[in-house]
């Protein structure tokens, strides 16, 4: 017997608005430093769309994530000619352009501290304490509950502290909602074929288990979404199996 578990898409990262948790440094954080000319700069920016998880908490309804992180360079980065920040720096992200419905919010006070218009700023941190994961939010009240596109922001880094560092160049990021995978099963002579919807650029892993609580075992390799339907075939079995799809890192 074959079942598709009601959990259509299980995400590796869940965001709850307004709840503070321990934030550890991640290898994927954007690293901030200063140039030899005395300006701010950043490296290790993501080269792909960042996907946001569904959220429905009070007035926050749409999609959000805290996966985007910032941190300070701790040693001279020769490849990008960036050095650790001078004492007294107070770094803010300043919005240059931003699509309607997208906002960058304070992790600890998302309802009151945010930037969603050109010229607005969001504090990242100071010298020696730059690690920050702002909350990125797409508002379904603005873009609609069935939104499946991308929203972008262009920003620069500015120093409003005593270090007197010059503004950085402009950087751009894009964000998109994770869409429900909506599993469907087709029986064939060779075994069942699992079909599911995908978000372009997001990687998916089909998993199977003998019960809805696991243990879950991956079936085949990861599939990178195209924005359309994906399929994965599994071998025939006389045992009861449940299936789910998880989002996974594709790098």
C-alpha angles and dihedrals in degrees: 000000000000128000136181107220115237088237094088095181126014112196125211090221127043124188124206114190117236098010115116118217135172110281117206127193113266130205089235097057118126106249119221125202142140130265127233087255091060099257133125119256140173137209137182093050115169113262095204141053115286113227122221128209125233114266133184111175119143108302091350108095123155129047133324145167142177094203091110108089140179130203139164127261108249099191134029109283105213095184092061099025092237127143133193114280120270118247115279099031116147107188123203131179108233118200115229100173130357135175118244113265095030122105138170111218141189111263093223099039108024095158096058108022114059146118121227104144134061112274095025119123136212120198116240100179147270137273108306094008106063100126107120138151109196118200113250113208134187111195113220089199087068104035100028132252093270096052112144103164135092131270124198143199131198115202144162132210118245132186116222094171133090097275090082096216118173121244118272128242118273119277129192133209132180131207135193136180121254106241124216110267094219101200121221126185127213119188118223133172091256094048140283123321116212117210125190141165119253142200114233112261097010117117121226133197122200113217134186133201138175091235135024089254095053155184088230119208124190116246112210124326132314118284120214111221123239098190090263136076122308128198134205125184122212131191121266117262137178091215126092111261135183123204135206137168124225131192111240137182109271097201 
